[in-house]
Each structure stands twice: as C-alpha cells, then as structure tokens.
Amino acid sequence: MASGKQFLTHINGLRGLAILAIVLYHLSPSLCPCGYFGVDVFLVISGYFLFRNDIPRLRDKNLRLRDYAARKLWRIVPPWMVVAVPVVLICLFYMPYVRNVTIAGTVGATAFGFANDYIAFSGSYFNPNVQQNPLMHLWYIGLTEQLYVLLPLLALLPARSGKAAVRAVLALVGVLSLLFCAYLNYGMLVPAWADTVNAINNDLIRPYYSVFTRLWEPLLGAAAAGISLAPAAGSAARIGRKLAGAAALLGFVAACYLCETGSALSLPAALAAALLILFAAEGPVARLLNLRPLQQLGSISFSLYLVHWPVIVIWQYFCFWNPGAWDMPGMALLSLPLAVLLYRGVETRCSKWPSRLGRRARLSLALIPHLLILPWSLCMTQATFMEQVLPSGIPEKVSGYTHRYFAGTVAGLGEDVDKDVFREGLHGLGGNKQAPLRFLILGDSHAWHLADGLDTACTDNGRLRGLYLNFSCVPAWNCRITLNQGKNIWERSQGEALMNWLSRRRDLRAVLISVHWWLRLQPEAITDWDGRAIAADDYRAAVEAGMIETCRRIAALGITPVILRDNPKFLGDDPYETALVYHGLNREIPDMAVTPEQHEANTAAERAMIERIIAAVPQVRVVDAAPAMFIGGRYPFRDEQGRFLYRDTNHVSVHGSKRIAERIMQELGELLVP
C-alpha cells in the first residue's frame, strides 16, 4: 500500500462508483435500489485518509489542531454555502409550496455541524417537509463535521498509553457503534426489545443519520489504513489479491441491487469498500476503477453530491413531482456541468487559499460565514412561523412551556396541549387573519396540496380561515397507531391532547378527516413503514374503531366531523386511462397495482366501513374529494396488462387542488361560510 499523500487512483475511482450509485438512487430507486450505500463508501474512505494522513501528523505534532480544523472547514464550507445560497433564493421566489422554514433551519443546522440531527427530526421520510427539502442531503455535511471532531479526539486522547492502547480503544468504539446500529435497526424484531428500540428511534436517535451509529464505518477505513500490505511475493498471492478485489466489487454491486430499498444492511457495502481500498490497487478491478469516466466522477464526487439533490428536487417541483422518461436524463445532464463548475471554481480554489493566509486568519475566515448564517436562519425560521402559522392558527394564551418547531421555538399552544400533537407542522389556511377560524383538516402528506387548495379558496373567499395539521392521519383517530409485528398499539395521549385542544376551540364548526388511502391499495395486507405486513381487515377494523370514537367525541363538542373520502368512484364513460395530463403532456403513472376485482372488493369494504361510521355517529358528513377529479386524467388508471394503477395526485400536482377545495366548500356550504 502506498504511503504519504500519493494519489491513489483506485480509491478515486471508488469514489466515482459511490457517487454514481447515490445519483442513480436519487433519480429513481428503480435504477439502483440501495444506491444510498454509496454514503457508507464515502465514510469508509474518509476514515481511511483521516487515519492515513491527518491523525499521524497530529500525533507527531507535524500538524496543529488549528490548521487541521481550518483545512477541513475550507474544504467543506465554501462549496456547500455556494450551493445553499442560490437554492434558498430559488425556493423563496419560485417555489412557494416548499417549506422555507425547513430550508432555513437546514442551513442554520449545517452551519453549526448538526444538520444530520436536524434532518432526522424534521419529520418522517414520507413527510413533504423532508421529501421536498432541496437541502436535505446536507445531513451528510453535519455528520462529516462531527466525525472530523470525534475521530481525532478518540485517536489522540489515549495516545500516552501507546499505539496498542489506541488501537484497542478504536476497535472497541467501532464494535460498539456497529452493535448499536444493528440494535436500533433490527432490535424491534425481538419482542422484548421492541418498545425500547421504538422509543429510542422516535425520541433520541435516528440510526441512519446519527454519528453514534456511523462511527464504525470510518473506523473500518482506519483499520484498512493500519494494514500494511507487503508486495505480493508470488503469483498465488497476486491472484488472491485480484480475486479479493473482484469479490469486493461484486459485493458492493450486489448490496446496491439485491437489497430492497430501505434496507439498513450497510455492512456488506462498507466491508466491500474497505477490501477495495486494500486489494484493488492493481489487476482488472483497478483497470475498471481507473476508467476515465469513473476517475472524473471521483474527482468531482463531493461537488456532484452537493449539486445533484437540489437539481432533482427543483426539477421535480416544476414537473409536479412526476418526472417523465426524459426528465431523469435531463436532471443528470444538468447536475454534471454544475458539479464541474463548483469543483473548479470553488472546491479546488478554496482548498488552496488557506495556505496563502496566516494561521489565525485561516480559521477565523472559515468561521465567519457560520456566524452570519445563524441569525439569518433563526430569524427566517421564526418570522415564517409567526407570520404564517400562529396569527392564523392558535390565539391561545402563552403557556408554561415552549413548542419546538424546527429550528425555532414559539410559545402559545395552550396549557393542556401536548406539543407532540403539532410536532409535524400546523399550517394556517386563509389570508384574512381577522376572519373566524372555521375548520381543521387532519391529513397525511396525501392531503398536502389539498390544504394548499383550501388555503387559496379561503383567501379568495375572505370570510373564513382554517388549519391544516400535517402528518395527522393517525392522531386523527384519537390515537397514534404503532404497528408492531401485526399488532396495533394505541398511543392515546396524543389523541387526547388533540381533543383537549379542540374542546377549547368554540369557533370551529368542522373537523375534516381524510380516510387512509392505503386501504384501497392492497387487498390482503398493508405494509407499514417498518416493512411489516398487516392484514388489511385488521387494519381497517382498527381504523374504523378509532374513527367512530373520534367522530363521536368531535360531535359531542358541537363540531361536525367530516370524512373526506379519497378516490371514491369512477367518473366518465371511460374511466380506465393510462396517463395523467399536465398542460398537454402525457406522463405515465407507475405505481401500485390491483386487479379490477380487488378494487371492487376494497371499494365495497370501504363503503361498508363509512356506512357503519355514519350509523354510529349520525352527525358525520361525507364528502367525495377525489384528488384527480378535476385534473386532465381520471381515476383509477390501467396499465397495458389491465391492472389498475393508483397514484395519489395530490403528491404530484398543485393544479386541481383549488377545484377540489371549492368542491368541499360547496358541499359543506353554510357549515363553513358564515
């Protein structure tokens, strides 16, 4: 293995392979189902170079900590800031449906090295606050900065005890980190551990983002750096190394393509990266990694990582979150030249600037942008929330605690309201802040653009306002359902807190509840977010019981419960179309498929459930609010094999949401409009 700072082309090619997997996954998981394992490869490579170059120099006092910190900051900070500033401006002026408050918080968190923790607790992966955040990928910057602080401390603090003690400490930390990662990702499969693991994952640590569950990967790279391979003595040794390199390459490719999307099984990919570092310096694998395209991708890998995700999110925003066949090549082709410009104009130049500055100036100039960003991000976060949410939402007296909302804190939710009820985002609907608050809509991300339509309709009407509580399908049933190995565990505290808040809202006339649209998608079993199959009948029974109780209690408060039934019926003479029309462009809709018989069975079961709810609570009103009703296509769609395709068009189109909102307001009539 080469020593010193010799450029290792096979590792540069490995970087190119890793960023290629990441970009393909972000373009479409079908292109590389587990391409996010490329991040694990980056971490192994980072640990390798950190322990091969920087930490030995720090230990020998050939490199000062101040110079080390300045060099890392100049390497990381200017490129991500150059990307973040135009992205923020584009979102402010051209993307009104993207949560600017989340973006501001992301920028502030990245500036101070905890973007990974901020992104982890900004909401579920399915929450639009996260999905539609063009700076979501900066979580990796926060993780990298934390590793650049922790790893030298781990390596240098016990240095007086000798190299053997240092290696023992690092090995112990690496093993504990790996075990902790496995425990949080798979511990829920052990019934005795399930509650504890869920509590940790929900409230303390998200294993995908946390430095504590990622430490083992750079330490694996450190182990590779500590292995000194002598030149192969014979042909058998050379063949063995070449075979090991080939097996490692195949292992990484297999991990990316054989694991299902969402898999946390990153150990094979990380091990493959370490083995490629050790054994791919020569032979056929080296020739593959030294191919010019991979070498070029490896050189711009950091810049391409920073650029590609904003390009994908912004592009998809302007094609209504439903890219066509030519959109993916377009996103890739746009990302590449932007990455080259960032690499040549910022990344390479900034890596050389510190050498021209004094030691104090190097670190000071690297820290100044962070100090400027903090007040901006906090002010933007607070101003956005105070202007858009609180004045139009909750005019309650200030209570004894503050409610955490993304990067800022605001007060005033009321004494009896559990702050977790509103953790995922409460949005005011309607521009006239003097108008009475008449309705609350409870819905998941599938109601996101419906809420936007209601906001526009209320603003145009000028005589009423509403609230939209995102990510609240489950709390809407007076519970929070945790699907644990096929069992519904009801966490009633959040539902009770929501009911307590509703009991104080004397001006509310209606609570609009969106029926869970998964019930229409899978006839036999529903896959929960932990990947488990829950029997559809069991799930529907649990939902029905919760809906009946919730509607009964809402009605007892003098508020009308309104059920919004998504996609309730076929419309038109030929309802089975294959594409949705956006401004004259046909865009295919690949998604879940059921047979006509399964669809009829699901529809009949849902209709019977709604009828039983109405029988139990006569005050319930039902509004058929099909998201595609006023868009160019019709629901449901059918592919070439005759299978029905379902696509929640509220996810992919802001057009039509106002028409749906107008239909809802027309149906409810005098109930909402004073």
C-alpha positions in Angstrom: 0.0 0.0 0.0 1.3 3.4 -0.9 2.3 5.8 1.8 2.3 9.5 2.3 0.0 11.6 0.2 0.4 9.7 -3.1 -2.8 10.0 -5.2 -4.5 6.6 -5.2 -6.4 6.3 -8.4 -8.3 3.2 -7.4 -9.8 5.0 -4.4 -10.7 7.9 -6.6 -12.5 5.5 -8.9 -14.2 4.0 -5.9 -15.5 7.5 -5.1 -16.8 7.8 -8.6 -18.6 4.4 -8.2 -20.1 5.5 -4.9 -21.4 8.9 -6.2 -22.8 7.2 -9.3 -24.8 4.8 -7.1 -26.1 7.7 -5.0 -27.2 9.8 -8.0 -28.9 6.8 -9.7 -30.8 6.1 -6.5 -32.0 9.7 -6.1 -33.1 9.9 -9.7 -35.2 6.7 -9.2 -34.8 3.9 -6.7 -35.5 1.5 -9.6 -32.2 2.5 -11.2 -30.2 1.5 -8.1 -32.5 0.2 -5.2 -29.9 0.7 -2.4 -27.6 3.3 -4.1 -27.6 5.2 -0.8 -24.9 2.7 0.3 -22.6 5.0 -1.6 -22.6 7.2 1.5 -21.2 4.3 3.5 -18.4 4.0 1.0 -17.6 7.7 1.4 -17.4 7.3 5.2 -15.0 4.3 4.9 -12.8 6.3 2.5 -12.9 9.4 4.8 -11.8 7.3 7.8 -9.0 5.7 5.7 -7.5 9.0 4.7 -8.0 10.6 8.1 -6.0 7.9 9.8 -3.5 7.6 7.0 -2.7 11.3 6.6 -4.0 13.6 9.2 -4.0 11.8 12.5 -0.4 10.6 12.3 0.7 14.2 11.6 -1.4 15.4 14.5 0.1 12.7 16.8 3.6 13.7 15.7 2.8 17.4 16.1 3.6 18.0 12.4 0.1 19.4 12.1 -1.6 21.7 14.6 -5.2 21.2 15.5 -6.0 24.8 14.4 -4.5 24.2 11.0 -6.3 20.8 10.8 -9.7 22.5 11.6 -9.1 25.3 9.2 -8.2 23.0 6.4 -11.3 20.8 6.9 -13.6 23.9 7.1 -12.1 25.4 3.9 -12.6 22.0 2.2 -16.3 21.7 3.2 -17.8 25.1 4.0 -17.4 27.2 0.8 -18.8 24.5 -1.6 -22.0 23.8 0.4 -22.6 27.5 1.0 -22.2 28.3 -2.7 -24.9 25.7 -3.4 -27.2 26.7 -0.5 -27.5 30.4 -1.2 -29.0 30.1 -4.8 -31.2 27.2 -3.7 -32.6 29.3 -0.8 -33.3 32.2 -3.2 -35.0 29.9 -5.8 -37.2 28.5 -3.1 -38.1 31.9 -1.7 -39.1 33.4 -5.0 -40.2 30.5 -7.3 -41.2 27.6 -5.0 -43.9 28.8 -2.7 -45.1 25.3 -1.9 -41.8 24.2 -0.4 -41.4 24.9 3.3 -38.9 27.7 3.5 -38.9 27.4 7.3 -37.5 23.9 7.0 -34.8 25.1 4.5 -33.8 27.9 6.7 -33.4 25.5 9.6 -31.4 23.2 7.5 -28.9 25.9 6.5 -28.5 27.0 10.1 -28.1 23.5 11.3 -25.5 22.8 8.6 -23.5 25.9 9.5 -23.1 24.6 13.1 -22.5 21.0 12.3 -25.7 19.2 13.4 -27.6 19.1 10.1 -27.9 15.3 10.4 -29.7 15.6 13.7 -31.9 18.4 12.4 -32.9 16.5 9.3 -33.5 13.3 11.3 -36.1 15.0 13.4 -37.7 17.3 10.8 -40.3 14.6 10.2 -40.8 11.2 8.7 -39.2 10.3 5.4 -42.7 10.4 3.9 -43.3 13.9 5.2 -43.1 16.6 2.4 -41.1 18.8 4.8 -38.3 16.3 4.3 -39.0 14.9 0.8 -39.3 18.3 -0.8 -36.3 19.9 1.0 -33.7 20.6 -1.7 -31.0 20.8 1.0 -31.9 17.6 2.8 -28.7 16.0 1.6 -26.7 18.4 3.8 -27.2 15.9 6.6 -24.0 14.3 5.4 -22.1 17.5 5.9 -23.2 17.6 9.6 -22.2 14.0 10.0 -18.8 14.6 8.4 -18.0 17.6 10.5 -18.9 15.6 13.7 -16.6 12.8 12.6 -13.8 15.2 11.9 -14.0 16.3 15.5 -14.7 13.0 17.3 -12.2 10.7 15.5 -9.1 12.8 16.2 -10.2 13.0 19.8 -10.6 9.3 20.0 -7.2 8.7 18.4 -5.2 11.4 20.3 -6.6 11.3 23.9 -5.3 7.9 24.9 -2.0 8.4 22.9 0.2 8.4 26.0 -0.7 4.8 26.6 0.9 3.7 23.3 -0.3 2.7 19.9 -1.7 -0.7 21.1 -4.0 1.0 23.6 -5.2 3.5 20.9 -6.0 0.7 18.5 -7.8 -1.2 21.3 -9.9 1.9 22.1 -10.7 2.5 18.5 -11.6 -1.2 17.9 -13.9 -1.2 20.9 -15.6 2.0 19.8 -16.1 0.6 16.3 -17.6 -2.6 17.5 -19.9 -0.9 20.0 -21.1 1.5 17.3 -21.8 -1.4 14.9 -23.7 -3.3 17.6 -25.7 -0.1 18.5 -26.5 0.4 14.8 -27.7 -3.2 14.5 -29.7 -2.9 17.7 -31.6 0.2 16.6 -32.2 -1.1 13.1 -33.2 -4.7 13.9 -33.8 -4.8 17.6 -37.6 -4.3 17.1 -37.7 -7.9 15.7 -37.1 -9.1 19.3 -40.4 -8.7 21.1 -38.7 -7.9 24.4 -36.7 -5.1 22.9 -39.3 -3.6 20.6 -40.7 -0.9 22.9 -37.3 0.3 23.9 -36.0 0.4 20.4 -39.1 2.3 19.1 -38.7 4.8 21.9 -35.1 5.4 21.1 -35.7 5.7 17.4 -38.6 8.0 17.8 -37.3 10.4 20.5 -33.5 10.1 20.7 -31.6 8.7 17.8 -32.4 8.0 14.1 -29.8 5.4 13.2 -29.4 6.4 9.6 -28.3 9.9 10.5 -26.6 9.6 13.8 -22.8 9.8 14.3 -23.0 7.2 17.1 -24.4 4.6 14.6 -22.0 5.7 11.9 -18.7 5.7 13.8 -17.9 2.1 12.8 -17.7 3.0 9.1 -14.8 5.5 9.2 -13.1 3.3 11.9 -13.4 0.4 9.3 -11.5 2.7 7.0 -9.0 3.3 9.8 -8.4 -0.4 10.1 -7.7 -0.5 6.4 -5.2 2.3 6.8 -3.5 0.4 9.6 -2.9 -2.7 7.5 0.4 -2.6 5.7 0.5 -5.0 2.7 3.9 -6.1 1.5 4.3 -6.6 -2.2 2.9 -9.9 -3.3 5.7 -12.5 -3.2 4.4 -14.9 -5.7 1.8 -15.5 -8.4 -0.6 -17.1 -5.9 -0.6 -14.1 -3.7 -1.1 -11.8 -6.6 -4.0 -13.9 -7.9 -5.5 -14.0 -4.4 -5.5 -10.2 -4.1 -7.0 -9.8 -7.5 -9.8 -12.2 -6.6 -10.4 -10.4 -3.3 -10.7 -7.1 -5.2 -13.1 -8.6 -7.7 -15.2 -10.2 -4.9 -15.3 -6.9 -3.1 -16.5 -5.0 -6.2 -19.2 -7.7 -6.9 -20.2 -7.4 -3.2 -20.8 -3.7 -3.4 -22.8 -4.0 -6.6 -24.8 -6.9 -5.1 -25.5 -4.9 -2.0 -26.8 -2.0 -4.1 -29.0 -4.1 -6.3 -30.1 -7.2 -4.3 -31.2 -5.5 -1.1 -34.6 -3.9 -1.1 -34.9 -0.1 -1.0 -34.9 1.0 2.6 -32.6 -1.8 3.8 -30.3 -0.8 6.6 -27.9 -3.7 5.9 -24.9 -1.5 5.1 -22.2 -3.7 6.5 -21.6 -5.6 3.2 -21.1 -2.4 1.3 -18.8 -0.9 3.9 -16.7 -4.1 4.0 -16.6 -4.1 0.3 -15.2 -0.6 0.3 -12.5 -1.5 2.8 -11.5 -4.5 0.8 -11.4 -2.5 -2.4 -9.1 0.0 -0.7 -6.8 -2.8 0.2 -6.9 -5.1 -2.9 -8.0 -3.0 -5.9 -4.8 -1.1 -6.5 -3.8 -3.5 -9.3 -5.4 -6.0 -11.6 -8.6 -6.0 -13.6 -10.6 -4.2 -10.9 -8.0 -1.5 -10.8 -8.3 -1.1 -14.5 -12.1 -0.8 -14.2 -11.8 1.8 -11.4 -9.2 3.7 -13.4 -11.5 4.2 -16.3 -11.7 7.8 -17.3 -15.4 8.3 -16.5 -15.1 6.9 -13.0 -11.9 8.9 -12.4 -13.7 12.1 -13.5 -16.7 11.3 -11.3 -14.4 10.6 -8.4 -12.7 13.9 -8.7 -16.0 15.9 -8.7 -17.8 13.5 -6.3 -18.1 15.9 -3.4 -19.3 18.7 -5.7 -21.7 16.4 -7.6 -23.1 15.2 -4.2 -23.8 18.8 -3.3 -25.4 19.8 -6.6 -27.4 16.8 -7.7 -30.1 16.7 -5.0 -31.2 20.4 -5.3 -31.3 19.9 -9.1 -33.5 16.8 -8.7 -35.9 18.4 -6.2 -36.3 21.7 -8.0 -36.7 20.0 -11.4 -39.3 17.6 -10.0 -41.1 20.6 -8.4 -41.6 22.2 -11.8 -42.8 18.9 -13.3 -45.3 18.4 -10.5 -43.3 15.7 -8.7 -44.0 13.3 -11.6 -40.9 13.2 -13.9 -41.2 11.6 -17.3 -38.8 9.5 -19.3 -36.7 12.5 -20.4 -36.7 14.2 -17.1 -34.2 11.9 -15.4 -31.5 12.3 -18.1 -32.1 16.0 -18.0 -31.6 16.1 -14.3 -28.4 14.1 -14.6 -27.0 16.2 -17.5 -27.7 19.4 -15.7 -26.1 18.2 -12.5 -22.8 17.3 -14.2 -21.7 20.7 -15.6 -22.9 22.4 -12.4 -20.7 20.0 -10.4 -17.7 20.7 -12.6 -18.2 24.4 -12.2 -18.4 24.0 -8.4 -15.3 21.8 -8.3 -13.1 24.0 -10.5 -14.4 27.4 -9.3 -14.9 26.7 -5.6 -13.7 23.4 -4.3 -10.2 23.3 -5.8 -9.6 27.0 -5.3 -10.7 27.1 -1.6 -8.5 24.1 -0.8 -5.5 26.2 -1.8 -6.5 29.6 -0.3 -5.7 28.8 3.3 -2.0 28.2 2.5 -1.8 31.9 1.5 -3.2 33.1 4.8 -1.8 33.3 8.3 -2.8 30.6 10.7 -5.3 32.7 12.7 -6.8 34.1 9.5 -7.4 30.6 8.1 -9.6 29.5 10.9 -11.3 32.9 11.5 -12.3 33.4 7.9 -13.7 29.9 7.8 -15.9 30.6 10.9 -17.2 34.0 9.9 -19.9 32.6 7.4 -21.2 30.4 10.2 -21.7 33.3 12.5 -23.5 35.3 9.7 -25.8 32.4 8.9 -27.1 31.7 12.4 -29.1 34.9 13.0 -30.4 34.8 9.4 -31.6 31.2 9.6 -33.2 31.7 13.1 -34.9 35.0 12.1 -36.2 33.4 8.9 -37.5 30.4 10.7 -39.2 32.4 13.4 -40.6 35.0 11.0 -42.0 32.4 8.7 -43.7 30.5 11.5 -45.0 33.6 13.3 -46.4 35.1 10.1 -47.9 32.0 8.5 -49.0 29.8 11.4 -49.5 31.4 14.8 -51.6 34.5 13.8 -53.9 32.4 11.7 -53.9 29.4 13.9 -53.8 29.4 17.7 -54.6 32.6 19.5 -54.2 30.9 22.9 -52.5 32.5 25.9 -48.9 31.8 26.5 -48.5 28.5 28.4 -45.7 27.3 30.7 -43.7 25.7 28.0 -42.4 26.5 24.5 -43.3 24.4 21.5 -40.3 23.3 19.4 -40.9 23.9 15.7 -38.0 23.1 13.5 -35.0 25.4 14.3 -37.0 27.9 16.4 -39.2 27.9 19.5 -42.5 29.7 19.8 -45.0 29.9 22.7 -48.7 29.8 22.9 -50.2 26.4 22.3 -52.2 26.3 25.4 -51.7 24.6 28.8 -53.3 21.2 28.0 -52.0 20.5 24.6 -49.2 18.0 24.2 -46.6 19.7 22.0 -46.0 16.4 20.1 -49.5 16.7 18.6 -48.3 19.6 16.5 -44.7 18.4 16.0 -45.1 17.7 12.3 -46.4 21.0 11.2 -49.5 23.1 11.7 -50.4 25.4 8.8 -52.8 28.3 8.7 -55.2 28.4 5.7 -56.6 31.7 4.5 -55.1 35.1 4.2 -57.6 37.2 6.2 -56.3 37.0 9.8 -59.5 38.7 11.1 -61.8 36.0 9.7 -63.1 33.4 12.0 -61.4 30.0 12.3 -64.0 27.5 11.0 -62.3 24.2 10.2 -59.4 21.9 11.0 -58.2 19.4 8.3 -56.4 16.3 9.5 -54.4 14.6 6.9 -51.1 13.0 5.9 -48.9 14.0 3.1 -51.5 13.0 0.5 -53.6 16.0 1.7 -50.7 18.4 1.4 -51.7 20.1 -1.8 -55.4 19.8 -0.9 -54.5 22.0 2.1 -52.9 24.4 -0.4 -56.1 24.5 -2.4 -58.1 25.2 0.8 -55.7 28.0 1.6 -56.3 29.6 -1.8 -60.0 29.1 -1.6 -60.2 30.6 1.9 -58.1 33.5 0.8 -60.3 34.2 -2.2 -63.4 33.8 0.0 -62.0 36.2 2.6 -64.6 35.3 5.2 -63.1 32.2 6.9 -59.9 30.6 7.9 -58.8 27.0 8.6 -55.9 25.0 9.9 -54.1 22.0 8.4 -52.4 19.6 10.7 -49.9 17.6 8.6 -48.9 14.1 9.3 -52.0 13.6 11.4 -53.9 10.8 9.8 -53.1 8.6 12.8 -53.7 11.2 15.5 -56.9 12.0 13.8 -58.2 8.6 15.1 -57.7 9.7 18.7 -54.6 7.5 18.8 -51.2 7.0 17.3 -51.0 3.5 15.8 -47.7 1.8 16.2 -47.8 -1.3 14.0 -45.6 -3.8 15.9 -45.4 -7.3 14.4 -49.0 -7.2 13.2 -50.4 -5.7 16.4 -52.0 -2.3 16.7 -50.6 -0.4 19.7 -52.6 2.7 20.6 -50.8 5.7 22.0 -53.8 7.6 23.1 -52.0 10.5 24.8 -51.6 12.5 21.5 -55.2 12.0 20.5 -56.4 13.1 24.0 -54.2 16.2 23.7 -55.8 17.0 20.3 -59.3 16.5 21.8 -58.4 18.8 24.7 -57.3 21.5 22.3 -60.5 21.1 20.2 -62.6 21.4 23.3 -61.4 25.0 23.7 -62.0 26.0 20.1 -65.5 27.4 20.3 -65.2 28.9 16.8 -64.6 25.7 15.0 -67.5 24.3 13.0 -66.0 21.3 11.3 -63.1 18.8 11.6 -62.2 17.3 8.2 -60.7 13.9 8.4 -59.0 12.2 5.4 -59.7 8.5 5.1 -56.5 6.5 4.9 -55.9 5.9 1.2 -53.7 2.8 1.7 -56.9 0.9 2.4 -57.7 1.0 -1.3 -54.2 -0.1 -2.5 -53.5 -3.5 -1.0 -56.3 -6.0 -0.7 -54.8 -8.6 1.6 -52.1 -6.9 3.6 -50.8 -3.4 4.2 -47.1 -2.8 4.5 -46.3 -0.5 7.4 -43.3 1.9 7.4 -41.2 -0.7 9.2 -41.7 -3.2 6.4 -44.2 -5.5 8.1 -47.3 -6.9 6.5 -50.5 -6.0 8.5 -53.7 -7.8 7.5 -55.9 -5.3 5.7 -59.0 -6.4 7.6 -57.3 -5.9 10.9 -56.0 -2.5 9.9 -59.4 -1.5 8.6 -61.1 -2.6 11.8 -58.6 -0.6 13.9 -59.2 2.5 11.8 -63.0 2.1 12.0 -63.0 1.8 15.7 -60.7 4.8 16.1 -62.8 6.9 13.6 -66.1 6.1 15.3 -64.7 7.1 18.7 -63.1 10.3 17.3 -66.2 11.3 15.3 -68.4 10.7 18.4 -66.2 12.9 20.6 -65.9 15.6 18.0 -69.7 15.7 17.6 -70.1 15.8 21.4 -68.1 19.1 21.3 -70.7 20.6 18.9 -68.3 20.3 16.0 -69.3 18.5 12.8 -67.0 15.6 11.8 -66.5 15.5 8.0 -64.9 12.5 6.3 -63.1 13.2 3.1 -63.3 10.1 1.0 -60.4 9.9 -1.5 -60.9 8.4 -5.0 -64.4 7.2 -4.1 -65.7 6.3 -7.6 -65.0 6.1 -11.3 -66.0 9.1 -13.4 -66.9 9.3 -17.0 -67.7 6.7 -19.7 -64.0 5.5 -19.9 -62.5 5.8 -16.5 -59.6 3.5 -17.1 -56.9 5.6 -18.6 -53.1 5.1 -18.5 -51.8 8.6 -18.1 -52.5 11.9 -16.4 -52.4 15.1 -18.5 -50.4 18.1 -17.2 -50.6 21.1 -19.6 -50.9 18.7 -22.6 -48.0 16.5 -21.6 -48.8 12.8 -21.0 -46.9 11.4 -18.1 -47.1 7.7 -17.2 -48.0 6.8 -13.7 -46.1 3.8 -12.4 -47.4 2.8 -9.0 -49.1 0.1 -7.0 -51.5 -2.1 -9.0 -54.6 -4.2 -8.1 -57.0 -6.1 -10.3 -60.5 -4.9 -11.0 -61.9 -7.5 -8.7 -59.6 -6.4 -5.9 -60.5 -2.8 -6.5 -64.2 -3.6 -6.2 -63.7 -5.6 -3.0 -61.7 -2.7 -1.5 -64.2 -0.2 -2.5 -67.1 -2.3 -1.1 -65.2 -2.7 2.2 -64.5 1.0 2.5 -68.1 1.9 1.6 -69.4 -0.5 4.3 -67.0 1.0 6.8 -68.2 4.5 6.1 -71.8 3.4 6.4 -71.1 1.9 9.8 -69.4 5.0 11.0 -72.4 7.1 9.9 -74.8 4.7 11.6 -72.8 5.0 14.9 -72.4 8.8 14.6 -75.3 10.4 12.6 -73.7 13.8 12.7 -70.9 12.6 10.3 -70.9 14.1 6.8 -69.0 12.5 3.9 -67.5 14.5 1.0 -66.2 12.6 -2.0 -62.9 14.5 -2.7 -61.1 12.6 -5.3 -57.7 14.2 -5.9 -57.9 13.6 -9.7 -61.5 14.6 -10.2 -60.7 18.0 -11.8 -57.4 17.2 -13.4 -57.0 16.0 -17.0 -57.0 12.3 -16.3 -59.4 10.1 -14.4 -59.1 7.7 -11.5 -58.1 4.9 -11.5 -55.6 4.2 -14.3 -54.9 0.9 -16.0 -51.6 -0.4 -17.5 -51.1 -2.5 -20.6 -51.8 -5.7 -18.7 -55.2 -4.4 -17.5 -54.1 -3.8 -13.9 -55.4 -0.7 -12.2 -52.7 1.8 -11.2 -53.1 4.1 -8.3 -51.3 7.4 -7.8 -52.2 10.0 -5.2 -52.1 13.0 -7.5 -52.0 15.4 -4.5 -48.4 14.3 -4.3 -47.6 15.3 -7.9 -49.8 18.2 -8.8 -50.7 21.5 -7.2 -53.1 22.1 -10.1 -56.6 20.9 -9.4 -56.3 21.2 -5.6 -58.2 24.5 -5.6 -61.0 22.9 -7.6 -61.2 20.1 -5.0 -61.2 22.7 -2.2 -64.0 24.6 -3.9 -66.0 21.4 -4.1 -65.5 20.7 -0.4 -66.6 24.2 0.5 -69.6 23.9 -1.8 -70.6 20.6 -0.3 -70.4 22.0 3.3 -72.0 25.3 2.4 -73.3 27.2 5.3 -71.5 24.9 7.8 -68.2 26.7 6.9 -69.2 30.0 5.3 -70.8 32.4 7.8 
